[in-house]
């Protein structure tokens, strides 16, 4: 299973660790979408940024 992750809210004014997590996911700007395998590490990053992201499961 894979996850489609899209940034839907701005990262301006966010803490450094949240910005670093966005960069680690490969998200560079608003409305940018990336796909990752569904792993516990990716789920943890998504949980940390759940207020900024939209996540869809792809089968």
HTML snippet that shows the backbone in 3Dmol.js (N, CA, C, O; Angstrom):
<script src="https://3Dmol.org/build/3Dmol-min.js"></script>
<div id="view" style="width:600px;height:400px;position:relative"></div>
<script>
const pdb = `
ATOM      1  N   UNK A   1       0.837  -1.179   0.000  1.00  0.00           N
ATOM      2  CA  UNK A   1       0.000   0.000   0.000  1.00  0.00           C
ATOM      3  C   UNK A   1       0.879   1.240   0.000  1.00  0.00           C
ATOM      4  O   UNK A   1       1.974   1.250   0.563  1.00  0.00           O
ATOM      5  N   UNK A   2       0.375   2.280  -0.643  1.00  0.00           N
ATOM      6  CA  UNK A   2       1.126   3.533  -0.714  1.00  0.00           C
ATOM      7  C   UNK A   2       0.263   4.664  -0.191  1.00  0.00           C
ATOM      8  O   UNK A   2      -0.961   4.557  -0.114  1.00  0.00           O
ATOM      9  N   UNK A   3       0.929   5.750   0.167  1.00  0.00           N
ATOM     10  CA  UNK A   3       0.249   6.950   0.642  1.00  0.00           C
ATOM     11  C   UNK A   3       0.521   8.096  -0.320  1.00  0.00           C
ATOM     12  O   UNK A   3       1.660   8.309  -0.735  1.00  0.00           O
ATOM     13  N   UNK A   4      -0.522   8.830  -0.671  1.00  0.00           N
ATOM     14  CA  UNK A   4      -0.387  10.052  -1.462  1.00  0.00           C
ATOM     15  C   UNK A   4      -0.546  11.215  -0.481  1.00  0.00           C
ATOM     16  O   UNK A   4      -1.598  11.371   0.139  1.00  0.00           O
ATOM     17  N   UNK A   5       0.499  12.025  -0.346  1.00  0.00           N
ATOM     18  CA  UNK A   5       0.549  13.087   0.658  1.00  0.00           C
ATOM     19  C   UNK A   5       0.624  14.429  -0.052  1.00  0.00           C
ATOM     20  O   UNK A   5       1.486  14.645  -0.904  1.00  0.00           O
ATOM     21  N   UNK A   6      -0.298  15.340   0.308  1.00  0.00           N
ATOM     22  CA  UNK A   6      -0.374  16.662  -0.310  1.00  0.00           C
ATOM     23  C   UNK A   6      -0.356  17.720   0.778  1.00  0.00           C
ATOM     24  O   UNK A   6      -1.072  17.597   1.772  1.00  0.00           O
ATOM     25  N   UNK A   7       0.458  18.764   0.605  1.00  0.00           N
ATOM     26  CA  UNK A   7       0.468  19.879   1.550  1.00  0.00           C
ATOM     27  C   UNK A   7      -0.693  20.806   1.206  1.00  0.00           C
ATOM     28  O   UNK A   7      -0.794  21.288   0.078  1.00  0.00           O
ATOM     29  N   UNK A   8      -1.571  21.057   2.182  1.00  0.00           N
ATOM     30  CA  UNK A   8      -2.754  21.897   1.933  1.00  0.00           C
ATOM     31  C   UNK A   8      -2.735  23.187   2.751  1.00  0.00           C
ATOM     32  O   UNK A   8      -3.551  24.075   2.504  1.00  0.00           O
ATOM     33  N   UNK A   9      -1.832  23.309   3.710  1.00  0.00           N
ATOM     34  CA  UNK A   9      -1.708  24.536   4.484  1.00  0.00           C
ATOM     35  C   UNK A   9      -0.255  25.001   4.466  1.00  0.00           C
ATOM     36  O   UNK A   9       0.657  24.196   4.277  1.00  0.00           O
ATOM     37  N   UNK A  10      -0.046  26.285   4.660  1.00  0.00           N
ATOM     38  CA  UNK A  10       1.275  26.888   4.536  1.00  0.00           C
ATOM     39  C   UNK A  10       2.207  26.469   5.670  1.00  0.00           C
ATOM     40  O   UNK A  10       1.770  26.192   6.787  1.00  0.00           O
ATOM     41  N   UNK A  11       3.490  26.432   5.358  1.00  0.00           N
ATOM     42  CA  UNK A  11       4.504  26.114   6.361  1.00  0.00           C
ATOM     43  C   UNK A  11       5.145  27.372   6.941  1.00  0.00           C
ATOM     44  O   UNK A  11       6.055  27.277   7.765  1.00  0.00           O
ATOM     45  N   UNK A  12       4.684  28.540   6.522  1.00  0.00           N
ATOM     46  CA  UNK A  12       5.247  29.792   7.026  1.00  0.00           C
ATOM     47  C   UNK A  12       4.959  29.913   8.523  1.00  0.00           C
ATOM     48  O   UNK A  12       3.826  29.728   8.966  1.00  0.00           O
ATOM     49  N   UNK A  13       5.991  30.221   9.283  1.00  0.00           N
ATOM     50  CA  UNK A  13       5.838  30.405  10.718  1.00  0.00           C
ATOM     51  C   UNK A  13       5.854  29.121  11.522  1.00  0.00           C
ATOM     52  O   UNK A  13       5.625  29.157  12.731  1.00  0.00           O
ATOM     53  N   UNK A  14       6.115  27.987  10.891  1.00  0.00           N
ATOM     54  CA  UNK A  14       6.164  26.699  11.606  1.00  0.00           C
ATOM     55  C   UNK A  14       7.523  26.506  12.247  1.00  0.00           C
ATOM     56  O   UNK A  14       8.509  27.135  11.863  1.00  0.00           O
ATOM     57  N   UNK A  15       7.553  25.612  13.242  1.00  0.00           N
ATOM     58  CA  UNK A  15       8.810  25.313  13.921  1.00  0.00           C
ATOM     59  C   UNK A  15       9.789  24.632  12.971  1.00  0.00           C
ATOM     60  O   UNK A  15       9.390  24.028  11.975  1.00  0.00           O
ATOM     61  N   UNK A  16      11.086  24.739  13.297  1.00  0.00           N
ATOM     62  CA  UNK A  16      12.132  24.190  12.450  1.00  0.00           C
ATOM     63  C   UNK A  16      11.971  22.680  12.255  1.00  0.00           C
ATOM     64  O   UNK A  16      12.170  22.175  11.151  1.00  0.00           O
ATOM     65  N   UNK A  17      11.612  21.960  13.320  1.00  0.00           N
ATOM     66  CA  UNK A  17      11.486  20.503  13.197  1.00  0.00           C
ATOM     67  C   UNK A  17      10.350  20.119  12.249  1.00  0.00           C
ATOM     68  O   UNK A  17      10.438  19.102  11.562  1.00  0.00           O
ATOM     69  N   UNK A  18       9.289  20.921  12.206  1.00  0.00           N
ATOM     70  CA  UNK A  18       8.204  20.645  11.271  1.00  0.00           C
ATOM     71  C   UNK A  18       8.643  20.928   9.831  1.00  0.00           C
ATOM     72  O   UNK A  18       8.302  20.176   8.918  1.00  0.00           O
ATOM     73  N   UNK A  19       9.386  21.994   9.632  1.00  0.00           N
ATOM     74  CA  UNK A  19       9.912  22.299   8.300  1.00  0.00           C
ATOM     75  C   UNK A  19      10.856  21.199   7.826  1.00  0.00           C
ATOM     76  O   UNK A  19      10.832  20.812   6.658  1.00  0.00           O
ATOM     77  N   UNK A  20      11.684  20.699   8.736  1.00  0.00           N
ATOM     78  CA  UNK A  20      12.624  19.632   8.391  1.00  0.00           C
ATOM     79  C   UNK A  20      11.876  18.347   8.039  1.00  0.00           C
ATOM     80  O   UNK A  20      12.297  17.610   7.147  1.00  0.00           O
ATOM     81  N   UNK A  21      10.783  18.079   8.724  1.00  0.00           N
ATOM     82  CA  UNK A  21       9.984  16.895   8.428  1.00  0.00           C
ATOM     83  C   UNK A  21       9.318  17.016   7.065  1.00  0.00           C
ATOM     84  O   UNK A  21       9.262  16.039   6.319  1.00  0.00           O
ATOM     85  N   UNK A  22       8.811  18.199   6.728  1.00  0.00           N
ATOM     86  CA  UNK A  22       8.253  18.414   5.383  1.00  0.00           C
ATOM     87  C   UNK A  22       9.306  18.149   4.317  1.00  0.00           C
ATOM     88  O   UNK A  22       9.031  17.492   3.312  1.00  0.00           O
ATOM     89  N   UNK A  23      10.500  18.658   4.536  1.00  0.00           N
ATOM     90  CA  UNK A  23      11.589  18.468   3.573  1.00  0.00           C
ATOM     91  C   UNK A  23      11.963  16.984   3.465  1.00  0.00           C
ATOM     92  O   UNK A  23      12.253  16.490   2.376  1.00  0.00           O
ATOM     93  N   UNK A  24      11.955  16.278   4.603  1.00  0.00           N
ATOM     94  CA  UNK A  24      12.284  14.852   4.603  1.00  0.00           C
ATOM     95  C   UNK A  24      11.241  14.046   3.830  1.00  0.00           C
ATOM     96  O   UNK A  24      11.572  13.024   3.229  1.00  0.00           O
ATOM     97  N   UNK A  25       9.992  14.493   3.839  1.00  0.00           N
ATOM     98  CA  UNK A  25       8.949  13.838   3.054  1.00  0.00           C
ATOM     99  C   UNK A  25       9.075  14.157   1.567  1.00  0.00           C
ATOM    100  O   UNK A  25       8.485  13.470   0.733  1.00  0.00           O
ATOM    101  N   UNK A  26       9.838  15.192   1.232  1.00  0.00           N
ATOM    102  CA  UNK A  26      10.021  15.578  -0.159  1.00  0.00           C
ATOM    103  C   UNK A  26       9.030  16.614  -0.633  1.00  0.00           C
ATOM    104  O   UNK A  26       8.911  16.861  -1.833  1.00  0.00           O
ATOM    105  N   UNK A  27       8.312  17.226   0.306  1.00  0.00           N
ATOM    106  CA  UNK A  27       7.320  18.239  -0.039  1.00  0.00           C
ATOM    107  C   UNK A  27       8.008  19.599  -0.060  1.00  0.00           C
ATOM    108  O   UNK A  27       8.669  19.976   0.908  1.00  0.00           O
ATOM    109  N   UNK A  28       7.856  20.342  -1.165  1.00  0.00           N
ATOM    110  CA  UNK A  28       8.588  21.586  -1.343  1.00  0.00           C
ATOM    111  C   UNK A  28       7.717  22.831  -1.317  1.00  0.00           C
ATOM    112  O   UNK A  28       8.217  23.923  -1.046  1.00  0.00           O
ATOM    113  N   UNK A  29       6.418  22.690  -1.593  1.00  0.00           N
ATOM    114  CA  UNK A  29       5.567  23.882  -1.690  1.00  0.00           C
ATOM    115  C   UNK A  29       4.104  23.485  -1.466  1.00  0.00           C
ATOM    116  O   UNK A  29       3.779  22.302  -1.368  1.00  0.00           O
ATOM    117  N   UNK A  30       3.244  24.478  -1.388  1.00  0.00           N
ATOM    118  CA  UNK A  30       1.811  24.242  -1.255  1.00  0.00           C
ATOM    119  C   UNK A  30       1.291  23.448  -2.457  1.00  0.00           C
ATOM    120  O   UNK A  30       1.741  23.645  -3.586  1.00  0.00           O
ATOM    121  N   UNK A  31       0.347  22.559  -2.201  1.00  0.00           N
ATOM    122  CA  UNK A  31      -0.302  21.721  -3.212  1.00  0.00           C
ATOM    123  C   UNK A  31       0.655  20.743  -3.889  1.00  0.00           C
ATOM    124  O   UNK A  31       0.305  20.137  -4.902  1.00  0.00           O
ATOM    125  N   UNK A  32       1.857  20.586  -3.340  1.00  0.00           N
ATOM    126  CA  UNK A  32       2.804  19.606  -3.869  1.00  0.00           C
ATOM    127  C   UNK A  32       2.403  18.239  -3.343  1.00  0.00           C
ATOM    128  O   UNK A  32       2.110  18.091  -2.157  1.00  0.00           O
ATOM    129  N   UNK A  33       2.389  17.240  -4.216  1.00  0.00           N
ATOM    130  CA  UNK A  33       1.986  15.891  -3.848  1.00  0.00           C
ATOM    131  C   UNK A  33       3.149  14.937  -4.048  1.00  0.00           C
ATOM    132  O   UNK A  33       3.854  14.995  -5.055  1.00  0.00           O
ATOM    133  N   UNK A  34       3.340  14.054  -3.066  1.00  0.00           N
ATOM    134  CA  UNK A  34       4.355  13.011  -3.158  1.00  0.00           C
ATOM    135  C   UNK A  34       3.695  11.683  -2.788  1.00  0.00           C
ATOM    136  O   UNK A  34       2.655  11.659  -2.131  1.00  0.00           O
ATOM    137  N   UNK A  35       4.309  10.586  -3.214  1.00  0.00           N
ATOM    138  CA  UNK A  35       3.834   9.256  -2.860  1.00  0.00           C
ATOM    139  C   UNK A  35       4.952   8.509  -2.149  1.00  0.00           C
ATOM    140  O   UNK A  35       6.111   8.551  -2.560  1.00  0.00           O
ATOM    141  N   UNK A  36       4.578   7.821  -1.068  1.00  0.00           N
ATOM    142  CA  UNK A  36       5.529   7.038  -0.279  1.00  0.00           C
ATOM    143  C   UNK A  36       4.901   5.703   0.062  1.00  0.00           C
ATOM    144  O   UNK A  36       3.678   5.567   0.097  1.00  0.00           O
ATOM    145  N   UNK A  37       5.753   4.714   0.314  1.00  0.00           N
ATOM    146  CA  UNK A  37       5.263   3.447   0.844  1.00  0.00           C
ATOM    147  C   UNK A  37       4.715   3.677   2.243  1.00  0.00           C
ATOM    148  O   UNK A  37       5.176   4.564   2.961  1.00  0.00           O
ATOM    149  N   UNK A  38       3.732   2.878   2.624  1.00  0.00           N
ATOM    150  CA  UNK A  38       3.109   3.006   3.932  1.00  0.00           C
ATOM    151  C   UNK A  38       3.963   2.274   4.970  1.00  0.00           C
ATOM    152  O   UNK A  38       3.830   1.064   5.155  1.00  0.00           O
ATOM    153  N   UNK A  39       4.841   3.023   5.645  1.00  0.00           N
ATOM    154  CA  UNK A  39       5.703   2.459   6.684  1.00  0.00           C
ATOM    155  C   UNK A  39       5.455   3.200   7.990  1.00  0.00           C
ATOM    156  O   UNK A  39       4.910   4.304   7.976  1.00  0.00           O
ATOM    157  N   UNK A  40       5.843   2.618   9.113  1.00  0.00           N
ATOM    158  CA  UNK A  40       5.668   3.313  10.395  1.00  0.00           C
ATOM    159  C   UNK A  40       6.409   4.646  10.453  1.00  0.00           C
ATOM    160  O   UNK A  40       5.936   5.579  11.103  1.00  0.00           O
ATOM    161  N   UNK A  41       7.565   4.756   9.784  1.00  0.00           N
ATOM    162  CA  UNK A  41       8.322   5.998   9.789  1.00  0.00           C
ATOM    163  C   UNK A  41       7.564   7.104   9.064  1.00  0.00           C
ATOM    164  O   UNK A  41       7.484   8.229   9.558  1.00  0.00           O
ATOM    165  N   UNK A  42       7.012   6.795   7.904  1.00  0.00           N
ATOM    166  CA  UNK A  42       6.242   7.779   7.135  1.00  0.00           C
ATOM    167  C   UNK A  42       4.974   8.151   7.895  1.00  0.00           C
ATOM    168  O   UNK A  42       4.597   9.323   7.935  1.00  0.00           O
ATOM    169  N   UNK A  43       4.314   7.168   8.496  1.00  0.00           N
ATOM    170  CA  UNK A  43       3.104   7.453   9.280  1.00  0.00           C
ATOM    171  C   UNK A  43       3.416   8.405  10.438  1.00  0.00           C
ATOM    172  O   UNK A  43       2.608   9.279  10.754  1.00  0.00           O
ATOM    173  N   UNK A  44       4.582   8.241  11.072  1.00  0.00           N
ATOM    174  CA  UNK A  44       4.972   9.133  12.159  1.00  0.00           C
ATOM    175  C   UNK A  44       5.196  10.553  11.678  1.00  0.00           C
ATOM    176  O   UNK A  44       4.812  11.505  12.357  1.00  0.00           O
ATOM    177  N   UNK A  45       5.814  10.708  10.510  1.00  0.00           N
ATOM    178  CA  UNK A  45       6.019  12.040   9.948  1.00  0.00           C
ATOM    179  C   UNK A  45       4.686  12.692   9.606  1.00  0.00           C
ATOM    180  O   UNK A  45       4.487  13.881   9.855  1.00  0.00           O
ATOM    181  N   UNK A  46       3.775  11.909   9.035  1.00  0.00           N
ATOM    182  CA  UNK A  46       2.455  12.432   8.677  1.00  0.00           C
ATOM    183  C   UNK A  46       1.693  12.844   9.928  1.00  0.00           C
ATOM    184  O   UNK A  46       1.012  13.870   9.934  1.00  0.00           O
ATOM    185  N   UNK A  47       1.804  12.052  10.984  1.00  0.00           N
ATOM    186  CA  UNK A  47       1.101  12.379  12.228  1.00  0.00           C
ATOM    187  C   UNK A  47       1.606  13.700  12.816  1.00  0.00           C
ATOM    188  O   UNK A  47       0.831  14.478  13.371  1.00  0.00           O
ATOM    189  N   UNK A  48       2.891  13.937  12.689  1.00  0.00           N
ATOM    190  CA  UNK A  48       3.472  15.173  13.210  1.00  0.00           C
ATOM    191  C   UNK A  48       2.966  16.401  12.454  1.00  0.00           C
ATOM    192  O   UNK A  48       2.872  17.491  13.017  1.00  0.00           O
ATOM    193  N   UNK A  49       2.644  16.214  11.176  1.00  0.00           N
ATOM    194  CA  UNK A  49       2.234  17.333  10.321  1.00  0.00           C
ATOM    195  C   UNK A  49       0.771  17.218   9.893  1.00  0.00           C
ATOM    196  O   UNK A  49       0.386  17.796   8.876  1.00  0.00           O
ATOM    197  N   UNK A  50      -0.041  16.491  10.641  1.00  0.00           N
ATOM    198  CA  UNK A  50      -1.413  16.211  10.212  1.00  0.00           C
ATOM    199  C   UNK A  50      -2.244  17.468  10.001  1.00  0.00           C
ATOM    200  O   UNK A  50      -3.227  17.429   9.261  1.00  0.00           O
ATOM    201  N   UNK A  51      -1.875  18.586  10.633  1.00  0.00           N
ATOM    202  CA  UNK A  51      -2.618  19.836  10.463  1.00  0.00           C
ATOM    203  C   UNK A  51      -2.253  20.555   9.168  1.00  0.00           C
ATOM    204  O   UNK A  51      -2.919  21.521   8.794  1.00  0.00           O
ATOM    205  N   UNK A  52      -1.205  20.102   8.476  1.00  0.00           N
ATOM    206  CA  UNK A  52      -0.774  20.746   7.227  1.00  0.00           C
ATOM    207  C   UNK A  52      -1.035  19.889   5.985  1.00  0.00           C
ATOM    208  O   UNK A  52      -0.967  20.391   4.862  1.00  0.00           O
ATOM    209  N   UNK A  53      -1.331  18.606   6.180  1.00  0.00           N
ATOM    210  CA  UNK A  53      -1.339  17.664   5.065  1.00  0.00           C
ATOM    211  C   UNK A  53      -2.702  17.036   4.825  1.00  0.00           C
ATOM    212  O   UNK A  53      -3.552  16.983   5.713  1.00  0.00           O
ATOM    213  N   UNK A  54      -2.886  16.560   3.595  1.00  0.00           N
ATOM    214  CA  UNK A  54      -4.000  15.689   3.241  1.00  0.00           C
ATOM    215  C   UNK A  54      -3.371  14.380   2.806  1.00  0.00           C
ATOM    216  O   UNK A  54      -2.442  14.370   1.998  1.00  0.00           O
ATOM    217  N   UNK A  55      -3.878  13.267   3.345  1.00  0.00           N
ATOM    218  CA  UNK A  55      -3.290  11.954   3.063  1.00  0.00           C
ATOM    219  C   UNK A  55      -4.365  11.040   2.492  1.00  0.00           C
ATOM    220  O   UNK A  55      -5.479  10.957   3.011  1.00  0.00           O
ATOM    221  N   UNK A  56      -3.997  10.348   1.397  1.00  0.00           N
ATOM    222  CA  UNK A  56      -4.887   9.381   0.777  1.00  0.00           C
ATOM    223  C   UNK A  56      -4.153   8.049   0.661  1.00  0.00           C
ATOM    224  O   UNK A  56      -2.963   8.014   0.348  1.00  0.00           O
ATOM    225  N   UNK A  57      -4.862   6.964   0.914  1.00  0.00           N
ATOM    226  CA  UNK A  57      -4.288   5.645   0.741  1.00  0.00           C
ATOM    227  C   UNK A  57      -4.530   5.168  -0.685  1.00  0.00           C
ATOM    228  O   UNK A  57      -5.640   5.280  -1.206  1.00  0.00           O
ATOM    229  N   UNK A  58      -3.489   4.637  -1.310  1.00  0.00           N
ATOM    230  CA  UNK A  58      -3.558   4.135  -2.674  1.00  0.00           C
ATOM    231  C   UNK A  58      -3.347   2.624  -2.608  1.00  0.00           C
ATOM    232  O   UNK A  58      -2.372   2.150  -2.025  1.00  0.00           O
ATOM    233  N   UNK A  59      -4.262   1.879  -3.206  1.00  0.00           N
ATOM    234  CA  UNK A  59      -4.106   0.413  -3.184  1.00  0.00           C
ATOM    235  C   UNK A  59      -3.441  -0.077  -4.444  1.00  0.00           C
ATOM    236  O   UNK A  59      -3.228  -1.279  -4.602  1.00  0.00           O
TER     237      UNK A  59
END
`;
const viewer = $3Dmol.createViewer("view");
viewer.addModel(pdb, "pdb");
viewer.setStyle({}, {cartoon: {color: "spectrum"}});
viewer.zoomTo();
viewer.render();
</script>
